[in-house]
Amino acid sequence: MTVIPTPRAGSWPAGTFLEMLPPAAQAALLELGVPRAFRRGEVMLRESEDSDHVVLLVRAVVKATVTLDNGRVALLGVKVGGDVVGEMAALSGEPRSATVTVCGDSHARVIPAARFRDYLNRYPEANLALTRMIMQTLRWADKRRTDFTGYPAYVRLARVLDELADGYGRPVPGGVTVDLGLTQRELGALVGAEEDTARKELRSLRDRGVIRMGYRTITVVDRAVLSSIAYDWSETR
């Protein structure tokens, strides 16, 4: 049996499903399903497929994408350890609405839909937390569905950093830290850019004083400039 290293209590990223749960509901969820390891680039869930299991991300960074009418692929959202994916199909019984791809080697728990629904019935606070998480996901999707079509890499990167700061950022003196364990390669994967391109654009943001970079952490120092790069074409690199 695969042993999945589980983060210590209280260490789940802010805004994730597990972080919103009380300890008893957290512990019960982490006992559901079976553990599974996923490799970087592996498809965890596929758009339009008929399956209804839920995947609890334990140590993971994944991206959710959807294919547009013109054949291009749009980024709908980012999920990390502490989140669940596949919950919409489990609750509705409809085909998968998006493809979920692993951005780095990951560990998760695969939970049958019936067991997940029973869990929600036993823990009403988890039901409320899931509703909140779904609303956050839909808001991201509404904003991002077409944003990543036709924009250069530095704009796509700025938009992802801005969204991650909103969803998972932790206020610190002098900025907001995104401490999700993302590598530069994984950041590039999230925006459809090669690692070298992501590294170059991150260095550019750092040199401009927009961000500070640590080991697998990024602190947004100048949110106004980052937002201008992301959403205002009058702001250039």
mmCIF file of the C-alpha atoms, coordinates in Angstrom:
data_MODEL
# 
_entry.id   MODEL 
# 
loop_
_atom_site.group_PDB 
_atom_site.id 
_atom_site.type_symbol 
_atom_site.label_atom_id 
_atom_site.label_alt_id 
_atom_site.label_comp_id 
_atom_site.label_asym_id 
_atom_site.label_entity_id 
_atom_site.label_seq_id 
_atom_site.pdbx_PDB_ins_code 
_atom_site.Cartn_x 
_atom_site.Cartn_y 
_atom_site.Cartn_z 
_atom_site.occupancy 
_atom_site.B_iso_or_equiv 
_atom_site.pdbx_formal_charge 
_atom_site.auth_seq_id 
_atom_site.auth_comp_id 
_atom_site.auth_asym_id 
_atom_site.auth_atom_id 
_atom_site.pdbx_PDB_model_num 
ATOM 1   C CA . MET A 1 1   ? 0.000   0.000  0.000   1.00 0.00 ? 1   MET A CA 1 
ATOM 2   C CA . THR A 1 2   ? 1.287   3.459  -0.916  1.00 0.00 ? 2   THR A CA 1 
ATOM 3   C CA . VAL A 1 3   ? 1.980   5.669  2.080   1.00 0.00 ? 3   VAL A CA 1 
ATOM 4   C CA . ILE A 1 4   ? 1.166   9.306  1.374   1.00 0.00 ? 4   ILE A CA 1 
ATOM 5   C CA . PRO A 1 5   ? 2.983   11.911 3.478   1.00 0.00 ? 5   PRO A CA 1 
ATOM 6   C CA . THR A 1 6   ? 0.251   14.077 4.959   1.00 0.00 ? 6   THR A CA 1 
ATOM 7   C CA . PRO A 1 7   ? 0.971   17.669 5.995   1.00 0.00 ? 7   PRO A CA 1 
ATOM 8   C CA . ARG A 1 8   ? 0.659   18.337 9.701   1.00 0.00 ? 8   ARG A CA 1 
ATOM 9   C CA . ALA A 1 9   ? -2.597  19.710 11.072  1.00 0.00 ? 9   ALA A CA 1 
ATOM 10  C CA . GLY A 1 10  ? -3.087  23.401 10.405  1.00 0.00 ? 10  GLY A CA 1 
ATOM 11  C CA . SER A 1 11  ? -0.641  23.481 7.483   1.00 0.00 ? 11  SER A CA 1 
ATOM 12  C CA . TRP A 1 12  ? -3.126  23.356 4.607   1.00 0.00 ? 12  TRP A CA 1 
ATOM 13  C CA . PRO A 1 13  ? -2.936  26.421 2.329   1.00 0.00 ? 13  PRO A CA 1 
ATOM 14  C CA . ALA A 1 14  ? -5.398  29.209 3.071   1.00 0.00 ? 14  ALA A CA 1 
ATOM 15  C CA . GLY A 1 15  ? -8.594  28.958 1.060   1.00 0.00 ? 15  GLY A CA 1 
ATOM 16  C CA . THR A 1 16  ? -8.397  25.224 0.402   1.00 0.00 ? 16  THR A CA 1 
ATOM 17  C CA . PHE A 1 17  ? -11.231 22.835 1.249   1.00 0.00 ? 17  PHE A CA 1 
ATOM 18  C CA . LEU A 1 18  ? -9.353  21.073 4.061   1.00 0.00 ? 18  LEU A CA 1 
ATOM 19  C CA . GLU A 1 19  ? -8.253  24.388 5.580   1.00 0.00 ? 19  GLU A CA 1 
ATOM 20  C CA . MET A 1 20  ? -11.918 25.404 5.905   1.00 0.00 ? 20  MET A CA 1 
ATOM 21  C CA . LEU A 1 21  ? -12.834 22.234 7.849   1.00 0.00 ? 21  LEU A CA 1 
ATOM 22  C CA . PRO A 1 22  ? -12.703 21.645 11.610  1.00 0.00 ? 22  PRO A CA 1 
ATOM 23  C CA . PRO A 1 23  ? -10.197 18.972 12.777  1.00 0.00 ? 23  PRO A CA 1 
ATOM 24  C CA . ALA A 1 24  ? -12.715 16.122 13.046  1.00 0.00 ? 24  ALA A CA 1 
ATOM 25  C CA . ALA A 1 25  ? -14.022 16.667 9.515   1.00 0.00 ? 25  ALA A CA 1 
ATOM 26  C CA . GLN A 1 26  ? -10.449 16.963 8.217   1.00 0.00 ? 26  GLN A CA 1 
ATOM 27  C CA . ALA A 1 27  ? -9.426  13.668 9.786   1.00 0.00 ? 27  ALA A CA 1 
ATOM 28  C CA . ALA A 1 28  ? -12.519 11.852 8.505   1.00 0.00 ? 28  ALA A CA 1 
ATOM 29  C CA . LEU A 1 29  ? -11.947 13.061 4.930   1.00 0.00 ? 29  LEU A CA 1 
ATOM 30  C CA . LEU A 1 30  ? -8.291  12.019 4.966   1.00 0.00 ? 30  LEU A CA 1 
ATOM 31  C CA . GLU A 1 31  ? -9.363  8.462  5.784   1.00 0.00 ? 31  GLU A CA 1 
ATOM 32  C CA . LEU A 1 32  ? -11.691 8.127  2.795   1.00 0.00 ? 32  LEU A CA 1 
ATOM 33  C CA . GLY A 1 33  ? -10.829 6.393  -0.454  1.00 0.00 ? 33  GLY A CA 1 
ATOM 34  C CA . VAL A 1 34  ? -7.529  4.901  -1.534  1.00 0.00 ? 34  VAL A CA 1 
ATOM 35  C CA . PRO A 1 35  ? -4.136  6.594  -1.902  1.00 0.00 ? 35  PRO A CA 1 
ATOM 36  C CA . ARG A 1 36  ? -2.652  7.111  -5.334  1.00 0.00 ? 36  ARG A CA 1 
ATOM 37  C CA . ALA A 1 37  ? 0.468   8.745  -6.740  1.00 0.00 ? 37  ALA A CA 1 
ATOM 38  C CA . PHE A 1 38  ? 0.337   10.790 -9.957  1.00 0.00 ? 38  PHE A CA 1 
ATOM 39  C CA . ARG A 1 39  ? 3.263   11.788 -12.168 1.00 0.00 ? 39  ARG A CA 1 
ATOM 40  C CA . ARG A 1 40  ? 3.883   15.229 -13.629 1.00 0.00 ? 40  ARG A CA 1 
ATOM 41  C CA . GLY A 1 41  ? 1.836   15.686 -16.806 1.00 0.00 ? 41  GLY A CA 1 
ATOM 42  C CA . GLU A 1 42  ? -0.593  12.875 -16.005 1.00 0.00 ? 42  GLU A CA 1 
ATOM 43  C CA . VAL A 1 43  ? -4.272  13.540 -16.630 1.00 0.00 ? 43  VAL A CA 1 
ATOM 44  C CA . MET A 1 44  ? -6.156  13.031 -13.383 1.00 0.00 ? 44  MET A CA 1 
ATOM 45  C CA . LEU A 1 45  ? -9.634  13.665 -14.783 1.00 0.00 ? 45  LEU A CA 1 
ATOM 46  C CA . ARG A 1 46  ? -10.640 14.148 -18.415 1.00 0.00 ? 46  ARG A CA 1 
ATOM 47  C CA . GLU A 1 47  ? -13.235 16.526 -19.835 1.00 0.00 ? 47  GLU A CA 1 
ATOM 48  C CA . SER A 1 48  ? -16.504 14.840 -20.954 1.00 0.00 ? 48  SER A CA 1 
ATOM 49  C CA . GLU A 1 49  ? -15.650 11.436 -19.456 1.00 0.00 ? 49  GLU A CA 1 
ATOM 50  C CA . ASP A 1 50  ? -18.356 9.558  -17.550 1.00 0.00 ? 50  ASP A CA 1 
ATOM 51  C CA . SER A 1 51  ? -16.891 9.035  -14.085 1.00 0.00 ? 51  SER A CA 1 
ATOM 52  C CA . ASP A 1 52  ? -17.937 10.411 -10.712 1.00 0.00 ? 52  ASP A CA 1 
ATOM 53  C CA . HIS A 1 53  ? -15.180 9.732  -8.177  1.00 0.00 ? 53  HIS A CA 1 
ATOM 54  C CA . VAL A 1 54  ? -13.659 12.616 -6.230  1.00 0.00 ? 54  VAL A CA 1 
ATOM 55  C CA . VAL A 1 55  ? -9.922  13.185 -5.852  1.00 0.00 ? 55  VAL A CA 1 
ATOM 56  C CA . LEU A 1 56  ? -8.643  14.710 -2.619  1.00 0.00 ? 56  LEU A CA 1 
ATOM 57  C CA . LEU A 1 57  ? -5.316  16.424 -3.277  1.00 0.00 ? 57  LEU A CA 1 
ATOM 58  C CA . VAL A 1 58  ? -2.887  15.753 -0.443  1.00 0.00 ? 58  VAL A CA 1 
ATOM 59  C CA . ARG A 1 59  ? 0.406   16.958 -1.898  1.00 0.00 ? 59  ARG A CA 1 
ATOM 60  C CA . ALA A 1 60  ? -0.283  18.298 -5.372  1.00 0.00 ? 60  ALA A CA 1 
ATOM 61  C CA . VAL A 1 61  ? -0.547  21.176 -7.788  1.00 0.00 ? 61  VAL A CA 1 
ATOM 62  C CA . VAL A 1 62  ? -2.979  20.623 -10.662 1.00 0.00 ? 62  VAL A CA 1 
ATOM 63  C CA . LYS A 1 63  ? -4.577  22.759 -13.352 1.00 0.00 ? 63  LYS A CA 1 
ATOM 64  C CA . ALA A 1 64  ? -8.116  22.519 -14.699 1.00 0.00 ? 64  ALA A CA 1 
ATOM 65  C CA . THR A 1 65  ? -8.550  23.278 -18.392 1.00 0.00 ? 65  THR A CA 1 
ATOM 66  C CA . VAL A 1 66  ? -11.371 23.218 -20.929 1.00 0.00 ? 66  VAL A CA 1 
ATOM 67  C CA . THR A 1 67  ? -11.330 23.027 -24.722 1.00 0.00 ? 67  THR A CA 1 
ATOM 68  C CA . LEU A 1 68  ? -12.947 26.047 -26.379 1.00 0.00 ? 68  LEU A CA 1 
ATOM 69  C CA . ASP A 1 69  ? -15.054 26.040 -29.541 1.00 0.00 ? 69  ASP A CA 1 
ATOM 70  C CA . ASN A 1 70  ? -12.060 27.250 -31.566 1.00 0.00 ? 70  ASN A CA 1 
ATOM 71  C CA . GLY A 1 71  ? -9.983  24.280 -30.421 1.00 0.00 ? 71  GLY A CA 1 
ATOM 72  C CA . ARG A 1 72  ? -7.787  26.223 -28.023 1.00 0.00 ? 72  ARG A CA 1 
ATOM 73  C CA . VAL A 1 73  ? -7.387  25.226 -24.395 1.00 0.00 ? 73  VAL A CA 1 
ATOM 74  C CA . ALA A 1 74  ? -8.278  27.696 -21.631 1.00 0.00 ? 74  ALA A CA 1 
ATOM 75  C CA . LEU A 1 75  ? -7.084  27.523 -18.027 1.00 0.00 ? 75  LEU A CA 1 
ATOM 76  C CA . LEU A 1 76  ? -10.051 27.411 -15.653 1.00 0.00 ? 76  LEU A CA 1 
ATOM 77  C CA . GLY A 1 77  ? -8.320  27.113 -12.327 1.00 0.00 ? 77  GLY A CA 1 
ATOM 78  C CA . VAL A 1 78  ? -5.496  25.900 -10.134 1.00 0.00 ? 78  VAL A CA 1 
ATOM 79  C CA . LYS A 1 79  ? -5.888  23.480 -7.223  1.00 0.00 ? 79  LYS A CA 1 
ATOM 80  C CA . VAL A 1 80  ? -3.338  22.499 -4.597  1.00 0.00 ? 80  VAL A CA 1 
ATOM 81  C CA . GLY A 1 81  ? -2.959  20.133 -1.672  1.00 0.00 ? 81  GLY A CA 1 
ATOM 82  C CA . GLY A 1 82  ? -6.008  20.489 0.556   1.00 0.00 ? 82  GLY A CA 1 
ATOM 83  C CA . ASP A 1 83  ? -8.444  20.899 -2.321  1.00 0.00 ? 83  ASP A CA 1 
ATOM 84  C CA . VAL A 1 84  ? -10.758 18.371 -3.944  1.00 0.00 ? 84  VAL A CA 1 
ATOM 85  C CA . VAL A 1 85  ? -11.371 17.957 -7.673  1.00 0.00 ? 85  VAL A CA 1 
ATOM 86  C CA . GLY A 1 86  ? -14.158 16.115 -9.477  1.00 0.00 ? 86  GLY A CA 1 
ATOM 87  C CA . GLU A 1 87  ? -16.778 17.129 -6.957  1.00 0.00 ? 87  GLU A CA 1 
ATOM 88  C CA . MET A 1 88  ? -19.168 18.554 -9.569  1.00 0.00 ? 88  MET A CA 1 
ATOM 89  C CA . ALA A 1 89  ? -19.587 15.220 -11.361 1.00 0.00 ? 89  ALA A CA 1 
ATOM 90  C CA . ALA A 1 90  ? -19.927 13.417 -8.022  1.00 0.00 ? 90  ALA A CA 1 
ATOM 91  C CA . LEU A 1 91  ? -22.793 15.677 -6.998  1.00 0.00 ? 91  LEU A CA 1 
ATOM 92  C CA . SER A 1 92  ? -24.541 16.087 -10.358 1.00 0.00 ? 92  SER A CA 1 
ATOM 93  C CA . GLY A 1 93  ? -23.928 12.751 -12.070 1.00 0.00 ? 93  GLY A CA 1 
ATOM 94  C CA . GLU A 1 94  ? -23.046 14.616 -15.281 1.00 0.00 ? 94  GLU A CA 1 
ATOM 95  C CA . PRO A 1 95  ? -19.861 14.094 -17.365 1.00 0.00 ? 95  PRO A CA 1 
ATOM 96  C CA . ARG A 1 96  ? -16.651 15.843 -16.358 1.00 0.00 ? 96  ARG A CA 1 
ATOM 97  C CA . SER A 1 97  ? -16.701 19.555 -17.197 1.00 0.00 ? 97  SER A CA 1 
ATOM 98  C CA . ALA A 1 98  ? -12.909 19.988 -17.352 1.00 0.00 ? 98  ALA A CA 1 
ATOM 99  C CA . THR A 1 99  ? -9.622  18.175 -17.688 1.00 0.00 ? 99  THR A CA 1 
ATOM 100 C CA . VAL A 1 100 ? -7.426  18.114 -14.571 1.00 0.00 ? 100 VAL A CA 1 
ATOM 101 C CA . THR A 1 101 ? -3.714  17.720 -15.261 1.00 0.00 ? 101 THR A CA 1 
ATOM 102 C CA . VAL A 1 102 ? -0.957  17.208 -12.696 1.00 0.00 ? 102 VAL A CA 1 
ATOM 103 C CA . CYS A 1 103 ? 1.750   19.907 -12.764 1.00 0.00 ? 103 CYS A CA 1 
ATOM 104 C CA . GLY A 1 104 ? 4.227   18.057 -10.554 1.00 0.00 ? 104 GLY A CA 1 
ATOM 105 C CA . ASP A 1 105 ? 4.572   14.623 -8.943  1.00 0.00 ? 105 ASP A CA 1 
ATOM 106 C CA . SER A 1 106 ? 1.600   14.401 -6.604  1.00 0.00 ? 106 SER A CA 1 
ATOM 107 C CA . HIS A 1 107 ? -0.144  12.335 -3.959  1.00 0.00 ? 107 HIS A CA 1 
ATOM 108 C CA . ALA A 1 108 ? -3.908  12.130 -3.584  1.00 0.00 ? 108 ALA A CA 1 
ATOM 109 C CA . ARG A 1 109 ? -6.800  10.021 -2.358  1.00 0.00 ? 109 ARG A CA 1 
ATOM 110 C CA . VAL A 1 110 ? -9.393  8.712  -4.826  1.00 0.00 ? 110 VAL A CA 1 
ATOM 111 C CA . ILE A 1 111 ? -12.827 8.639  -3.201  1.00 0.00 ? 111 ILE A CA 1 
ATOM 112 C CA . PRO A 1 112 ? -15.939 6.930  -4.653  1.00 0.00 ? 112 PRO A CA 1 
ATOM 113 C CA . ALA A 1 113 ? -18.801 9.369  -5.196  1.00 0.00 ? 113 ALA A CA 1 
ATOM 114 C CA . ALA A 1 114 ? -21.177 7.512  -2.869  1.00 0.00 ? 114 ALA A CA 1 
ATOM 115 C CA . ARG A 1 115 ? -18.690 7.629  0.021   1.00 0.00 ? 115 ARG A CA 1 
ATOM 116 C CA . PHE A 1 116 ? -18.039 11.333 -0.569  1.00 0.00 ? 116 PHE A CA 1 
ATOM 117 C CA . ARG A 1 117 ? -21.754 12.145 -0.572  1.00 0.00 ? 117 ARG A CA 1 
ATOM 118 C CA . ASP A 1 118 ? -22.190 10.138 2.642   1.00 0.00 ? 118 ASP A CA 1 
ATOM 119 C CA . TYR A 1 119 ? -19.300 12.114 4.178   1.00 0.00 ? 119 TYR A CA 1 
ATOM 120 C CA . LEU A 1 120 ? -21.031 15.400 3.309   1.00 0.00 ? 120 LEU A CA 1 
ATOM 121 C CA . ASN A 1 121 ? -24.227 14.152 4.963   1.00 0.00 ? 121 ASN A CA 1 
ATOM 122 C CA . ARG A 1 122 ? -22.330 13.250 8.132   1.00 0.00 ? 122 ARG A CA 1 
ATOM 123 C CA . TYR A 1 123 ? -20.450 16.551 8.311   1.00 0.00 ? 123 TYR A CA 1 
ATOM 124 C CA . PRO A 1 124 ? -22.720 19.529 7.493   1.00 0.00 ? 124 PRO A CA 1 
ATOM 125 C CA . GLU A 1 125 ? -19.785 21.921 7.959   1.00 0.00 ? 125 GLU A CA 1 
ATOM 126 C CA . ALA A 1 126 ? -18.019 20.130 5.110   1.00 0.00 ? 126 ALA A CA 1 
ATOM 127 C CA . ASN A 1 127 ? -21.078 20.629 2.912   1.00 0.00 ? 127 ASN A CA 1 
ATOM 128 C CA . LEU A 1 128 ? -20.945 24.371 3.560   1.00 0.00 ? 128 LEU A CA 1 
ATOM 129 C CA . ALA A 1 129 ? -17.213 24.487 2.913   1.00 0.00 ? 129 ALA A CA 1 
ATOM 130 C CA . LEU A 1 130 ? -17.656 22.614 -0.374  1.00 0.00 ? 130 LEU A CA 1 
ATOM 131 C CA . THR A 1 131 ? -20.329 25.087 -1.508  1.00 0.00 ? 131 THR A CA 1 
ATOM 132 C CA . ARG A 1 132 ? -17.950 27.936 -0.762  1.00 0.00 ? 132 ARG A CA 1 
ATOM 133 C CA . MET A 1 133 ? -15.139 26.211 -2.655  1.00 0.00 ? 133 MET A CA 1 
ATOM 134 C CA . ILE A 1 134 ? -17.355 25.563 -5.695  1.00 0.00 ? 134 ILE A CA 1 
ATOM 135 C CA . MET A 1 135 ? -18.374 29.225 -5.760  1.00 0.00 ? 135 MET A CA 1 
ATOM 136 C CA . GLN A 1 136 ? -14.716 30.252 -5.719  1.00 0.00 ? 136 GLN A CA 1 
ATOM 137 C CA . THR A 1 137 ? -13.988 27.834 -8.556  1.00 0.00 ? 137 THR A CA 1 
ATOM 138 C CA . LEU A 1 138 ? -16.854 29.146 -10.672 1.00 0.00 ? 138 LEU A CA 1 
ATOM 139 C CA . ARG A 1 139 ? -15.772 32.741 -10.139 1.00 0.00 ? 139 ARG A CA 1 
ATOM 140 C CA . TRP A 1 140 ? -12.247 31.861 -11.286 1.00 0.00 ? 140 TRP A CA 1 
ATOM 141 C CA . ALA A 1 141 ? -13.653 30.024 -14.316 1.00 0.00 ? 141 ALA A CA 1 
ATOM 142 C CA . ASP A 1 142 ? -15.886 32.937 -15.296 1.00 0.00 ? 142 ASP A CA 1 
ATOM 143 C CA . LYS A 1 143 ? -12.909 35.304 -15.275 1.00 0.00 ? 143 LYS A CA 1 
ATOM 144 C CA . ARG A 1 144 ? -10.328 32.974 -16.773 1.00 0.00 ? 144 ARG A CA 1 
ATOM 145 C CA . ARG A 1 145 ? -12.264 31.050 -19.445 1.00 0.00 ? 145 ARG A CA 1 
ATOM 146 C CA . THR A 1 146 ? -10.908 33.145 -22.300 1.00 0.00 ? 146 THR A CA 1 
ATOM 147 C CA . ASP A 1 147 ? -8.196  35.221 -20.602 1.00 0.00 ? 147 ASP A CA 1 
ATOM 148 C CA . PHE A 1 148 ? -5.442  32.792 -21.526 1.00 0.00 ? 148 PHE A CA 1 
ATOM 149 C CA . THR A 1 149 ? -6.203  32.784 -25.244 1.00 0.00 ? 149 THR A CA 1 
ATOM 150 C CA . GLY A 1 150 ? -4.027  35.077 -27.335 1.00 0.00 ? 150 GLY A CA 1 
ATOM 151 C CA . TYR A 1 151 ? -2.015  36.742 -24.547 1.00 0.00 ? 151 TYR A CA 1 
ATOM 152 C CA . PRO A 1 152 ? 1.790   36.631 -24.289 1.00 0.00 ? 152 PRO A CA 1 
ATOM 153 C CA . ALA A 1 153 ? 3.450   34.521 -21.612 1.00 0.00 ? 153 ALA A CA 1 
ATOM 154 C CA . TYR A 1 154 ? 4.325   37.433 -19.308 1.00 0.00 ? 154 TYR A CA 1 
ATOM 155 C CA . VAL A 1 155 ? 0.675   38.525 -19.177 1.00 0.00 ? 155 VAL A CA 1 
ATOM 156 C CA . ARG A 1 156 ? -0.546  34.981 -18.545 1.00 0.00 ? 156 ARG A CA 1 
ATOM 157 C CA . LEU A 1 157 ? 2.035   34.618 -15.777 1.00 0.00 ? 157 LEU A CA 1 
ATOM 158 C CA . ALA A 1 158 ? 1.057   37.934 -14.171 1.00 0.00 ? 158 ALA A CA 1 
ATOM 159 C CA . ARG A 1 159 ? -2.607  36.922 -14.215 1.00 0.00 ? 159 ARG A CA 1 
ATOM 160 C CA . VAL A 1 160 ? -1.913  33.575 -12.584 1.00 0.00 ? 160 VAL A CA 1 
ATOM 161 C CA . LEU A 1 161 ? 0.237   35.202 -9.887  1.00 0.00 ? 161 LEU A CA 1 
ATOM 162 C CA . ASP A 1 162 ? -2.475  37.776 -9.243  1.00 0.00 ? 162 ASP A CA 1 
ATOM 163 C CA . GLU A 1 163 ? -5.130  35.079 -8.928  1.00 0.00 ? 163 GLU A CA 1 
ATOM 164 C CA . LEU A 1 164 ? -2.946  32.893 -6.704  1.00 0.00 ? 164 LEU A CA 1 
ATOM 165 C CA . ALA A 1 165 ? -2.273  35.870 -4.454  1.00 0.00 ? 165 ALA A CA 1 
ATOM 166 C CA . ASP A 1 166 ? -6.025  36.425 -4.172  1.00 0.00 ? 166 ASP A CA 1 
ATOM 167 C CA . GLY A 1 167 ? -6.909  32.786 -3.560  1.00 0.00 ? 167 GLY A CA 1 
ATOM 168 C CA . TYR A 1 168 ? -3.941  31.452 -1.616  1.00 0.00 ? 168 TYR A CA 1 
ATOM 169 C CA . GLY A 1 169 ? -1.833  34.453 -0.626  1.00 0.00 ? 169 GLY A CA 1 
ATOM 170 C CA . ARG A 1 170 ? -0.675  35.027 2.940   1.00 0.00 ? 170 ARG A CA 1 
ATOM 171 C CA . PRO A 1 171 ? -0.139  38.647 4.037   1.00 0.00 ? 171 PRO A CA 1 
ATOM 172 C CA . VAL A 1 172 ? 3.411   39.309 5.219   1.00 0.00 ? 172 VAL A CA 1 
ATOM 173 C CA . PRO A 1 173 ? 5.329   42.513 5.919   1.00 0.00 ? 173 PRO A CA 1 
ATOM 174 C CA . GLY A 1 174 ? 5.884   44.147 2.563   1.00 0.00 ? 174 GLY A CA 1 
ATOM 175 C CA . GLY A 1 175 ? 3.576   42.024 0.444   1.00 0.00 ? 175 GLY A CA 1 
ATOM 176 C CA . VAL A 1 176 ? 1.574   38.843 -0.053  1.00 0.00 ? 176 VAL A CA 1 
ATOM 177 C CA . THR A 1 177 ? 3.355   35.485 -0.117  1.00 0.00 ? 177 THR A CA 1 
ATOM 178 C CA . VAL A 1 178 ? 2.193   32.626 -2.320  1.00 0.00 ? 178 VAL A CA 1 
ATOM 179 C CA . ASP A 1 179 ? 3.671   29.631 -0.521  1.00 0.00 ? 179 ASP A CA 1 
ATOM 180 C CA . LEU A 1 180 ? 2.351   26.657 -2.489  1.00 0.00 ? 180 LEU A CA 1 
ATOM 181 C CA . GLY A 1 181 ? 5.632   24.879 -3.215  1.00 0.00 ? 181 GLY A CA 1 
ATOM 182 C CA . LEU A 1 182 ? 5.416   25.714 -6.925  1.00 0.00 ? 182 LEU A CA 1 
ATOM 183 C CA . THR A 1 183 ? 8.594   25.361 -8.973  1.00 0.00 ? 183 THR A CA 1 
ATOM 184 C CA . GLN A 1 184 ? 9.328   27.632 -11.919 1.00 0.00 ? 184 GLN A CA 1 
ATOM 185 C CA . ARG A 1 185 ? 8.661   24.670 -14.201 1.00 0.00 ? 185 ARG A CA 1 
ATOM 186 C CA . GLU A 1 186 ? 5.235   24.160 -12.609 1.00 0.00 ? 186 GLU A CA 1 
ATOM 187 C CA . LEU A 1 187 ? 4.405   27.860 -12.928 1.00 0.00 ? 187 LEU A CA 1 
ATOM 188 C CA . GLY A 1 188 ? 5.315   27.622 -16.583 1.00 0.00 ? 188 GLY A CA 1 
ATOM 189 C CA . ALA A 1 189 ? 3.089   24.567 -16.967 1.00 0.00 ? 189 ALA A CA 1 
ATOM 190 C CA . LEU A 1 190 ? 0.177   26.465 -15.445 1.00 0.00 ? 190 LEU A CA 1 
ATOM 191 C CA . VAL A 1 191 ? 0.379   29.160 -18.131 1.00 0.00 ? 191 VAL A CA 1 
ATOM 192 C CA . GLY A 1 192 ? 1.467   26.993 -21.056 1.00 0.00 ? 192 GLY A CA 1 
ATOM 193 C CA . ALA A 1 193 ? 5.048   28.310 -21.138 1.00 0.00 ? 193 ALA A CA 1 
ATOM 194 C CA . GLU A 1 194 ? 8.387   26.509 -21.209 1.00 0.00 ? 194 GLU A CA 1 
ATOM 195 C CA . GLU A 1 195 ? 10.453  26.533 -18.025 1.00 0.00 ? 195 GLU A CA 1 
ATOM 196 C CA . ASP A 1 196 ? 13.059  28.877 -19.560 1.00 0.00 ? 196 ASP A CA 1 
ATOM 197 C CA . THR A 1 197 ? 10.345  31.343 -20.533 1.00 0.00 ? 197 THR A CA 1 
ATOM 198 C CA . ALA A 1 198 ? 8.766   31.235 -17.081 1.00 0.00 ? 198 ALA A CA 1 
ATOM 199 C CA . ARG A 1 199 ? 12.172  31.725 -15.462 1.00 0.00 ? 199 ARG A CA 1 
ATOM 200 C CA . LYS A 1 200 ? 12.939  34.723 -17.685 1.00 0.00 ? 200 LYS A CA 1 
ATOM 201 C CA . GLU A 1 201 ? 9.600   36.405 -17.003 1.00 0.00 ? 201 GLU A CA 1 
ATOM 202 C CA . LEU A 1 202 ? 9.854   35.795 -13.251 1.00 0.00 ? 202 LEU A CA 1 
ATOM 203 C CA . ARG A 1 203 ? 13.324  37.348 -13.230 1.00 0.00 ? 203 ARG A CA 1 
ATOM 204 C CA . SER A 1 204 ? 11.914  40.348 -15.096 1.00 0.00 ? 204 SER A CA 1 
ATOM 205 C CA . LEU A 1 205 ? 9.199   40.786 -12.464 1.00 0.00 ? 205 LEU A CA 1 
ATOM 206 C CA . ARG A 1 206 ? 11.776  40.400 -9.710  1.00 0.00 ? 206 ARG A CA 1 
ATOM 207 C CA . ASP A 1 207 ? 14.161  42.939 -11.266 1.00 0.00 ? 207 ASP A CA 1 
ATOM 208 C CA . ARG A 1 208 ? 11.319  45.449 -11.527 1.00 0.00 ? 208 ARG A CA 1 
ATOM 209 C CA . GLY A 1 209 ? 10.584  45.050 -7.823  1.00 0.00 ? 209 GLY A CA 1 
ATOM 210 C CA . VAL A 1 210 ? 7.168   43.523 -8.442  1.00 0.00 ? 210 VAL A CA 1 
ATOM 211 C CA . ILE A 1 211 ? 7.931   40.206 -6.710  1.00 0.00 ? 211 ILE A CA 1 
ATOM 212 C CA . ARG A 1 212 ? 10.482  38.594 -4.410  1.00 0.00 ? 212 ARG A CA 1 
ATOM 213 C CA . MET A 1 213 ? 11.453  35.006 -5.040  1.00 0.00 ? 213 MET A CA 1 
ATOM 214 C CA . GLY A 1 214 ? 12.334  32.389 -2.449  1.00 0.00 ? 214 GLY A CA 1 
ATOM 215 C CA . TYR A 1 215 ? 12.631  28.633 -2.504  1.00 0.00 ? 215 TYR A CA 1 
ATOM 216 C CA . ARG A 1 216 ? 9.349   27.605 -4.143  1.00 0.00 ? 216 ARG A CA 1 
ATOM 217 C CA . THR A 1 217 ? 7.703   30.775 -2.824  1.00 0.00 ? 217 THR A CA 1 
ATOM 218 C CA . ILE A 1 218 ? 6.859   34.085 -4.425  1.00 0.00 ? 218 ILE A CA 1 
ATOM 219 C CA . THR A 1 219 ? 6.005   37.267 -2.564  1.00 0.00 ? 219 THR A CA 1 
ATOM 220 C CA . VAL A 1 220 ? 4.053   39.873 -4.487  1.00 0.00 ? 220 VAL A CA 1 
ATOM 221 C CA . VAL A 1 221 ? 5.582   43.184 -3.406  1.00 0.00 ? 221 VAL A CA 1 
ATOM 222 C CA . ASP A 1 222 ? 3.886   45.606 -5.801  1.00 0.00 ? 222 ASP A CA 1 
ATOM 223 C CA . ARG A 1 223 ? 0.357   44.388 -6.416  1.00 0.00 ? 223 ARG A CA 1 
ATOM 224 C CA . ALA A 1 224 ? -0.614  47.487 -8.388  1.00 0.00 ? 224 ALA A CA 1 
ATOM 225 C CA . VAL A 1 225 ? 2.087   46.974 -11.005 1.00 0.00 ? 225 VAL A CA 1 
ATOM 226 C CA . LEU A 1 226 ? 1.390   43.234 -11.183 1.00 0.00 ? 226 LEU A CA 1 
ATOM 227 C CA . SER A 1 227 ? -2.296  43.939 -11.830 1.00 0.00 ? 227 SER A CA 1 
ATOM 228 C CA . SER A 1 228 ? -1.379  46.523 -14.470 1.00 0.00 ? 228 SER A CA 1 
ATOM 229 C CA . ILE A 1 229 ? 0.771   43.984 -16.309 1.00 0.00 ? 229 ILE A CA 1 
ATOM 230 C CA . ALA A 1 230 ? -1.989  41.399 -16.032 1.00 0.00 ? 230 ALA A CA 1 
ATOM 231 C CA . TYR A 1 231 ? -4.961  43.500 -17.066 1.00 0.00 ? 231 TYR A CA 1 
ATOM 232 C CA . ASP A 1 232 ? -3.848  46.874 -18.465 1.00 0.00 ? 232 ASP A CA 1 
ATOM 233 C CA . TRP A 1 233 ? -2.161  46.763 -21.844 1.00 0.00 ? 233 TRP A CA 1 
ATOM 234 C CA . SER A 1 234 ? -0.735  50.240 -21.286 1.00 0.00 ? 234 SER A CA 1 
ATOM 235 C CA . GLU A 1 235 ? 1.633   48.668 -18.749 1.00 0.00 ? 235 GLU A CA 1 
ATOM 236 C CA . THR A 1 236 ? 4.590   47.070 -20.509 1.00 0.00 ? 236 THR A CA 1 
ATOM 237 C CA . ARG A 1 237 ? 7.405   44.954 -19.216 1.00 0.00 ? 237 ARG A CA 1 
# 
